[in-house]
Structures are given as structure tokens and as C-alpha cells.
Amino acid sequence: MNIELLDFHNFASPEHCWFHPAVTPLPDGRIFATAQRINGSDFYGCPVFALSPDLGASWTSLAEIPPFRSRTVPGTPFVEGVADVRPFTLQDGSVAVFGCTTFYTDKGNAVWDKQACASRPPERGVYAVWSPEGETWSERGVVELPGVKKTYRTACTQAVLLEHDKLILPIYLDSGCTCDYYGHRVPRLASLTAVYKKVGNRFDFVAKSNLLELPVLRGCIEPSAVHLANGGYALTLRAEDGNMYRAISKDALDWSDLRAWRWDDGQPIETSSTQQHWLQLGTRLYLVYTRRDGENDDIMRFRAPLYIAEADADRAVLFRASEKVLFPRQAVNGIEGLFGNFHCAQRNGDSALVTDSAAYFDKNDNSKVTTIVMTALVS
């Protein structure tokens, strides 16, 4: 495995702080990228996009994704934004960008506004489709999930494309239980996958899977899916009990019980509340993740460095000898960068792109943050 760190020249202007960078290769060789300006903890601006014809050496100007612009919610103190977006190139060459609605007040994210939080509307998965012909955007669509009325989100995910214009979309949702989270009463979440069929610029619901639940703090969230070489599927899921989990399925509709990832010698892998994602090199499957390594206890949630290791999803093991540092930890003016909201995208069968952003929060003011966008070509 070879890791080449790339410099995405001029992708993000230095006068703003950019988070959630994600890319998807287009059939004509260009790279389509998305990102969001960050204004504080879980407080994001409108998602933006840009295109590069030369693997990041040059970019078009960042432009807002029009259907994801923020809008006020009449009769309430809330502004509805869209966050945690990820782009996917579809079979017809168009790009579907999936994310979720998020609500803000004048204090920032409504989750952290105790006075307003209880009355905020349910969040929903949303999407928009970019067409390379004319480079135009569809209207915003809502990810339909029949029978679910509470919050459900498509956030920081990896979808799987199927034949006949279908895709498998991982989703996490309000389970109906609540938990105490840093002094806030928030929903406990569970995960599933749903199959959708693209009809024009609309994604029609086809079927949904069983529910995966974990009765610890916020449950299991931010699932990412992959199609395995043996023809089955796997999910990797963020949790809050010091583990990261996986589930497997033959059809992405009937998932196995959750199983914690372990090293191939059976030893546990200690992590915190951070996401993981997949990439594939030929027939080999890899997991990208953060973990406690004995030297990063001073970093919140061990969110640096970013690691990669070969994975056996069936056995839920990572091969310790294969582990490499994908992005090393970085400090700026004595402040450690926090990784974790990253994305993995296949470039072809033998290489993939990984994008991340190192966030540097002011120790005395969480609303003051700087970021550095990082990209790697893995082959």
C-alpha cells in the first residue's frame, strides 16, 4: 500500500475555515468536491462545491449548492441548514450529494441550545443531483423513510451503487430513547440501510433493513457501507463505548448483530466517538479510522492521527501489521488538530482518495476555529 499526500492547490480559500471535505471522481477524469464552512461546534454554513480537471492542481471557484441554502422556519426561532454532505458519482455520470437537515438558533446548533432544543423540528436526510450536462442542480429532495416520523439522518456516509440505478444508503435515526450527553438530553440513535431507485432526479424508496441498536449513550451512528469481494455487504459504525463496530449482510436488508472490531491477534482496539470509512485496493479491503495509540491521550477522542489498516469484515478484524498512518497528527501554535469527519472515495479499482480536515479550536473560545484540508492518494 502506497500513500501519497496531495496538495489540493487553491481548493479552499484561507480566509475561511472549511470542514467535511469530500470528493468523487467523474467519468471524464475531473474531481468533484464538496466542503462546508465551519463557524463553531457543529455550526456549518451552506455546503459548497468545486471541480478540478487535474487531480487538485487547480479548481473552479467554490460555489454554494443552491438547493442546500439555509432557510428560516416560519413561526420558530430556527434556521434550517444542510450538513454532513457527501457526493457520489452515479451510473449515469451525474452526482448525488446526500446530507441532512440541521437546525440553528442565534446561539449556534440547536442541539446545544437548551431552551430551544426540545422544540426543534425532526431532522431529515436530503439530497440534490448535479448534472454534468449544463452543470445544473436539481431541486432539494427528501430521503423518504416510510413509517419513521422522528429524526433520521444521512450524514458523513458511504453509499453503495447497485445495478438498475439503485443504491444502498446507510441511515441513522431516533430510536425513541434518550440519553444524557454532556448535560443535554438527546435522542439515542440506531442505524439501518435502505435501498432507493433513481427516477429522473428523484430517489424512490424500495426497501429498508432491520435496525441495529446499541444501548450506550447516543447508540450507533454514522454508518458506512461497502460491497465485499464475496458478494455480501458490510457496515462500519461509530459508537460511544470505546469500540467501533461492524455488521455484515448478504443483501443489505438483513444485518447481523453488531460486532466490535479487533486486531487479528484478538486484542481490542480502543477508540472513541469517531467515524470509520472503507476503501478497496484490488481485492483487498481497508478500514480508515482513529484510535488510542498510547501517545495521543492529549487529543480529544484520540482524533489524530488518522490510520488505515487491511480489514477482514467477515471476522471483524484489522491486521495489525498492515496498519499505517494516513494523516499524521499536526499541531499549529500549540493546538492539536482534530481529525475524523473524513471521506474515502474510490478513484478506480486500484486507488482511492481520502480527504479530511484538521480543525484547530481556540482553547478559550470554541467559536474560533481554523482548519487545514488534507488529501491522500492511496494505491
Residue, then its C-alpha position, 0 to 999 in steps of 0.5 A: m500500500n502506497i500513500e501519497l499526500l496531495d496538495f489540493h492547490n487553491f481548493a479552499s480559500p484561507e480566509h475561511c475555515w472549511f470542514h467535511p471535505a469530500v470528493t468523487p471522481l467523474p467519468d471524464g477524469r475531473i474531481f468533484a468536491t464538496a466542503q462546508r464552512i465551519n463557524g463553531s461546534d457543529f455550526y456549518g454554513c451552506p455546503v459548497f462545491a468545486l471541480s478540478p480537471d487535474l487531480g487538485a492542481s487547480w479548481t473552479s471557484l467554490a460555489e454554494i449548492p443552491p438547493f442546500r441554502s439555509r432557510t428560516v422556519p416560519g413561526t420558530p426561532f430556527v434556521e434550517g441548514v444542510a450538513d454532513v454532505r457527501p457526493f457520489t458519482l452515479q451510473d449515469g455520470s451525474v452526482a448525488v450529494f446526500g446530507c441532512t437537515t440541521f437546525y440553528t438558533d442565534k446561539g449556534n446548533a440547536v442541539w446545544d441550545k437548551q431552551a430551544c432544543a426540545s422544540r426543534p423540528p425532526e431532522r431529515g436526510v436530503y439530497a440534490v443531483w448535479s448534472p454534468e450536462g449544463e452543470t445544473w442542480s436539481e431541486r432539494g429532495v427528501v430521503e423518504l423513510p416510510g413509517v419513521k416520523k422522528t429524526y433520521r439522518t444521512a450524514c458523513t456516509q458511504a453509499v453503495l451503487l447497485e445495478h438498475d440505478k439503485l443504491i444502498l444508503p446507510i441511515y441513522l435515526d431516533s430510536g425513541c430513547t434518550c440519553d444524557y450527553y454532556g448535560h443535554r438530553v438527546p435522542r439515542l440513535a440506531s442505524l439501518t440501510a435502505v435501498y432507493k431507485k433513481v427516477g429522473n432526479r428523484f430517489d424512490f424508496v424500495a426497501k429498508s433493513n432491520l435496525l441495529e441498536l446499541p444501548v450506550l449513550r447516543g447508540c450507533i451512528e454514522p454508518s458506512a457501507v461497502h460491497l465485499a469481494n464475496g458478494g455480501y455487504a458490510l457496515t462500519l459504525r461509530a459508537e460511544d463505548g470505546n469500540m467501533y463496530r461492524a455488521i455484515s449482510k448478504d443483501a443489505l436488508d438483513w444485518s447481523d448483530l453488531r460486532a466490535w472490531r479487533w486486531d487479528d491477534g484478538q486484542p481490542i482496539e480502543t477508540s472513541s466517538t469517531q467515524q470509520h470509512w472503507l476503501q478497496l485496493g484490488t481485492r483487498l479491503y481497508l478500514v480508515y479510522t482513529r484510535r488510542d495509540g498510547e501517545n495521543d491521550d492529549i487529543m480529544r477522542f484520540r482524533a489524530p492521527l488518522y490510520i488505515a489498516e487491511a480489514d477482514a469484515d467477515r471476522a471483524v478484524l484489522f491486521r495489525a501489521s498492515e496498519k499505517v498512518l494516513f494523516p499524521r497528527q499536526a499541531v499549529n501554535g500549540i493546538e492539536g488538530l482534530f481529525g475524523n469527519f473524513h471521506c474515502a472515495q474510490r478513484n478506480g479499482d486500484s486507488a482511492l482518495v481520502t480527504d479530511s480536515a484538521a480543525y484547530f479550536d481556540k482553547n478559550d473560545n470554541s467559536k474560533v476555529t481554523t482548519i487545514v484540508m488534507t488529501a491522500l492518494v492511496s494505491 
